[in-house]
Amino acid sequence: MKLTNKQAANVTLSAGSNTVYLPKTDAQIRAFTVHNTTANPNELTVVVNGKTLVKKTLSANATDVISPLFNQQLQKDEPLTMTGEGVNVLLTVVEITE
C-alpha cells in the first residue's frame, strides 16, 4: 500500500452545489479549513456521497477548521460536495494507492 499526501482542493465556492473533490482512489481527509470571505454569515454544508456530514453557520470573515471530518474515509468516485457561496476551501487528503 502506498500513501500519497495531496492538496485536493483550494477553491472558492460558487452558488449552489460544488464538487470539491472526487477521489480517483480511496482517500482519507487529513486537513479541512474554510474561510467565509463575505461580510455576512454564511451557511456551509458538506456532503459526502449524498449524506450531509456538516451543516453550520460561518460568521462573517471567519475561518474554521472542520475537525469532525479529519480522518473521514472517502471511497473511490465518492464525491465530496459543498454549498456556501463565497467560502474558500482548503482540503488535504491522503490517497491510498498500491
N, C-alpha and C positions, 0 to 999 in steps of 0.2 A: 504494500500500500504506500502511495506517495501523497503527501500533503503539500498543497501549494497555497500560500497566502496571496490574496488578491484584493485590490480595491475594486469592489464590484460596482459601486455607484458613487458619483459625485455630481448630483443633478439638482436643479430647481424644479419642483413640481408645478405642472400646469393645471388648469381647471379639469375637473373630472378625475377618472381613474388613470393612474400612471403605472406602467410596468417598470419597476425599478431594477429588478434582477430576475433573470430566467436562467437557472443553472444548467449547464451542459453535462454536468455530472453531479453526484451527491455533494452537498456542501454543508458547512456549519457557520452560522453568524458569529463573528468574533468582536466586532465593534459596530455600533449603530448610533450615530449622532444626528440630530435635526436642529435646524435654526429657523425660526419664524422671522422672515425678513420684512414682514408687513407691520404697519402702525396699529393694527388691530389684533385681538385674539384670533386664533385660527384653529379650526377643528382638524385634527390629524387622525387618520385611520390607517392601520397597517393590516393587510390581508394576505395570508399565505394559502394558496390553493383553495380559494373561496371561503376560508374561515377567518373571521375577524379576530386578531390576536391582541391588538392595541387600539384603543379609542380614547383620545384625550384632547384637552384644550391646551394649546400653547399660548402663553401670554405674548403680547406684542414684543417684538425684537428679542425673544427669549431663545436660549439654546438648551437642549435637553438631551441626555443620554438615555437611549431606550434599552436600559439594562434588562428588563424582563425577557428580551429576545436574545440575550447573549447565550451562545451555545445551542440556539434553535437549529434543529436539523432541517435541511431543505433537500427534497428528493429531486433527482434529475427531471427537468422540464416542469417543475412545480413553481409557478410564478409568485413572486413577491410584488404585490401592488400596493399603492398608497394613494390617498387623497389628502389634499391640503395645499391649495394654490398658494404659491409664493414661498413654500418651505424648502430650504436647502437640505439635502440628504447626503450624508457621508456613510457609506456602508463598506465594511471589510469582512471578507469571508475566508474560510479555508476550504478549498476544493479538494475532494478526495478522489484521487486517480490511482491507476495501477501502473 
